């Protein structure tokens, strides 16, 4: 997916502030985790540390919830997001070179599968946190399950 394709899927009339307070709180947790653990570990310690930080800040979360992936009504797999925070923000902890169109496209698919509108990609690779907020303006789910 090219960046132009990603941008064309975001409605310019859609308020950019969907779940903004919630995403800011999640990013604040990510900064705290990065400051505490440092950068460049594997992804799982960051995910688990976010869970601890969410708990300390009383942020509601689910970890490793399963979503069916259906093809023409037949279950063909599962999507298991790292975290769902505030009941509606898909949080994907990464340790990658940089967030690219590939990750943005993946997040759009994750949002469609889960039926959520907002996703956060958090990259803990470097000493400075890299993050991208993704908003899916389509209202339907890709799969029901």
C-alpha positions in Angstrom: 0.0 0.0 0.0 1.4 3.3 -1.0 1.2 6.3 1.3 -1.2 8.0 -1.2 -3.5 5.0 -0.9 -3.4 5.3 2.9 -4.1 9.0 2.9 -7.0 8.7 0.4 -8.7 6.4 2.9 -8.7 9.0 5.6 -11.7 11.3 5.2 -10.4 14.9 5.3 -13.7 16.0 6.9 -13.4 13.4 9.7 -12.4 15.0 13.0 -8.8 14.2 13.7 -9.6 14.2 17.4 -11.4 10.8 17.6 -10.2 9.3 20.9 -7.5 12.0 21.0 -7.3 12.2 24.8 -7.1 8.4 25.0 -4.3 8.2 22.4 -2.4 10.9 24.2 -2.6 8.9 27.5 -1.4 5.7 25.7 1.5 7.6 24.1 2.4 9.0 27.6 2.5 5.4 28.9 4.8 4.5 26.0 7.2 7.3 26.8 7.3 6.1 30.4 8.0 2.5 29.4 10.7 3.6 27.0 12.3 5.8 29.7 12.2 2.9 32.2 13.3 0.0 30.0 15.4 1.8 27.4 15.2 1.0 23.7 15.9 -2.0 21.4 14.5 -4.9 23.4 12.1 -7.5 21.9 8.5 -6.4 21.4 7.0 -8.5 24.1 8.6 -6.7 27.1 7.3 -3.4 25.8 3.8 -4.8 25.4 3.8 -6.3 28.9 5.2 -3.1 30.3 2.5 -1.1 28.7 0.0 -3.4 30.4 1.6 -2.6 33.8 1.6 1.1 33.0 -2.0 1.0 31.9 -2.9 -0.7 35.2 -1.0 2.0 37.2 -2.9 4.7 35.3 -6.2 2.9 35.4 -6.5 2.7 31.7 -8.8 -0.1 30.6 -7.1 -2.7 28.4 -7.4 -6.1 26.9 -4.3 -8.1 25.9 -4.2 -10.7 23.1 -7.9 -10.7 22.4 -8.7 -13.0 19.4 -10.7 -11.9 16.3 -11.8 -14.3 13.6 -10.7 -13.6 10.1 -13.4 -14.8 7.7 -13.3 -15.4 4.0 -16.8 -15.7 2.5 -18.2 -16.7 5.9 -15.4 -19.3 6.5 -13.0 -18.8 9.3 -9.5 -18.8 7.8 -7.5 -17.5 10.6 -7.3 -15.2 13.6 -5.9 -11.7 14.3 -4.6 -11.2 17.8 -3.7 -7.6 18.5 -1.1 -6.8 21.1 -3.5 -4.5 23.1 -6.9 -2.9 22.9 -6.9 0.2 25.2 -10.0 2.2 26.3 -12.2 -0.4 24.6 -11.4 1.1 21.1 -7.7 1.8 20.4 -5.6 -0.9 18.8 -2.1 -0.6 20.2 0.7 -2.3 18.3 4.1 -2.4 20.0 7.0 -2.6 17.5 10.8 -2.8 17.5 11.5 -2.0 13.8 13.8 0.2 11.8 11.0 2.8 11.2 7.2 2.8 10.7 6.4 2.6 7.0 3.4 2.4 4.7 3.5 -1.3 5.3 2.7 -0.9 9.0 0.1 1.8 8.3 -1.6 -0.5 5.9 -1.5 -3.4 8.4 -3.1 -1.2 11.0 -5.9 -0.2 8.7 -6.6 -3.9 8.2 -6.4 -4.5 12.0 -8.9 -1.7 12.5 -11.3 -3.2 10.0 -11.0 -6.6 11.6 -11.6 -5.4 15.1 -14.2 -2.8 14.1 -12.3 -0.1 16.0 -11.6 3.4 14.5 -8.2 4.3 16.0 -4.9 2.5 16.1 -1.5 3.4 17.5 1.8 2.0 16.2 4.5 2.5 18.9 8.1 1.8 17.8 10.6 1.2 20.7 13.6 0.6 18.5 15.4 3.9 19.3 16.0 6.1 22.3 13.3 8.5 20.9 9.8 6.9 20.7 8.4 6.8 17.2 4.6 6.6 16.9 1.9 6.9 14.3 -1.8 7.3 15.0 -4.1 5.7 12.4 -7.8 6.5 11.9 -10.1 4.3 9.9 -13.1 6.3 8.7 -15.1 3.3 7.4 -17.6 2.2 9.9 -18.0 -1.5 9.0 -16.0 -4.5 10.1 -14.0 -6.4 7.5 -15.0 -9.7 9.2 -17.6 -10.6 11.7 -16.5 -13.1 14.3 
